[in-house]
Amino acid sequence: MSLDRSLRVSAGMAGTRSVLTRAERIAKLAADRKIDPAKNGALGIPKTRVGKA
């Protein structure tokens, strides 16, 4: 079964993600020494924007 033309996403519309996944956020914040994964819990992790290339 094929997708209707109106439901297809063109390559130009698929932009960069605006936020990172939880694992990516934890790794980035730990690298920046803003959180300690051993001490801080899983809740309340701040969102981190993806840097533009």
N, C-alpha and C positions, 0 to 999 in steps of 0.2 A: 504494500500500500504506500502511495506517495503522499507527500505533504502538499497542501494547497499553497499556491503562490503567495497568498497573503500571510501565511504563517511562517514562511522562510525568513531567516535573518540574513541580510546581506553582510558581506565582510566589513563594510564601512561602519555599520552600526555596532559591531562587536568591539567596543573600546576596552581600555584598560580597567581593571577592577579598582574600585574606590577604597576598599578595605582589604586587609589581609585575613587569612584564616586564623583560628585560635592558635594553632601550633606555630605559624609564622609570626604572629604577634608576640607570643611568649619568647621565641628565639630572638626577635629584634629587641624587645624590651630588656631581656637578660643581657644581650650584647651591649646595650647602652647603659647598663647597670641602673635601670629605673625600677626593676623588680627583682626579687630573689625567688625563683620557682620553688625552692624548698620551704620558704617562710610564708609566701603569699598563697592564698587559696585560688581556686579556679574561677571564683565569681568576682566581678568588679574589675576585670582587666580592661584598661582603656583601649579604645580603638586607635589604630595607627594608620595614617594615610600612606598610600603607595607613592613613592617618589616618582616624579616625572623623569623620563629618560633624557 
